[in-house]
Amino acid sequence: MKSNSVIIYTGCYGLNDDILANIFLSKGAYAYLSFKGGVTWSFGDKVLEVIAKRLANGEDIVKIYKSLDKTLLKDPNSDATLGIRYRK
């Protein structure tokens, strides 16, 4: 895995613990984003669209995450919350 890889898992429970994040980070990924809790597909897709566009413009994923509007950090229908783990 390339050291600048970004893993975006918009499915449910990807950050209920750090197991998946730690696996990807230990294999060289730069960052892992996912949700704690059961996220709805429509909300996950909305978040992914915003993040993908900004990544395509060359923005750093950590800066993107830290600057996301609060409405993109928590699914209003399920209360799932978006989180990030990254190598510092």
C-alpha positions in Angstrom: 0.0 0.0 0.0 1.3 3.5 -0.8 2.1 5.7 2.1 -0.3 8.4 1.0 -3.3 6.1 0.7 -6.6 7.3 2.1 -9.2 4.7 3.1 -12.8 6.0 3.2 -15.2 3.4 4.4 -18.7 4.8 4.4 -20.4 1.7 5.7 -21.7 1.1 9.1 -19.6 0.5 12.2 -16.2 1.1 10.6 -15.0 3.1 13.6 -16.9 1.4 16.4 -13.4 0.2 17.3 -10.0 0.9 15.8 -9.4 -2.6 14.4 -9.8 -1.8 10.7 -8.2 1.6 11.0 -5.1 0.1 12.7 -4.8 -2.6 10.1 -4.8 -0.1 7.2 -2.5 2.3 9.1 -0.1 -0.5 9.9 0.1 -1.5 6.2 1.1 2.1 5.3 -2.1 4.0 4.7 -2.0 7.7 5.6 -5.6 7.9 6.8 -8.8 6.0 7.5 -12.2 7.6 7.7 -15.4 5.8 8.7 -18.5 6.0 10.9 -19.1 5.0 14.4 -22.6 3.5 14.4 -25.0 2.6 11.7 -24.9 5.3 8.9 -27.6 5.6 6.3 -26.6 5.0 2.7 -27.8 8.4 1.6 -25.8 10.2 4.3 -22.6 8.2 3.6 -22.9 8.9 -0.1 -23.3 12.7 0.6 -20.2 12.8 2.8 -18.2 10.7 0.3 -19.1 13.1 -2.6 -17.9 16.1 -0.7 -14.7 14.5 0.5 -13.9 13.0 -3.0 -14.3 16.3 -4.7 -11.9 18.0 -2.3 -9.4 15.2 -2.5 -9.5 15.4 -6.3 -8.6 19.1 -5.9 -5.4 18.1 -4.0 -6.5 18.9 -0.4 -5.1 16.9 2.5 -7.6 14.5 4.0 -6.9 15.6 7.6 -7.5 19.2 6.7 -10.7 18.2 4.9 -12.0 16.3 7.9 -11.2 19.1 10.3 -12.9 21.7 8.1 -16.1 19.7 7.4 -19.4 21.4 8.2 -20.9 20.0 11.4 -23.8 18.7 9.3 -21.5 16.3 7.6 -20.1 14.8 10.8 -23.3 13.2 12.2 -26.0 11.4 10.4 -29.3 13.1 11.4 -31.3 9.9 10.8 -29.1 7.5 12.8 -26.7 9.6 14.9 -23.7 7.8 13.4 -20.6 10.0 13.6 -17.8 10.4 11.1 -14.3 9.9 12.5 -10.7 9.8 11.2 -7.5 8.0 12.2 -4.3 9.0 10.6 -0.5 8.7 10.9 0.9 11.9 12.4 
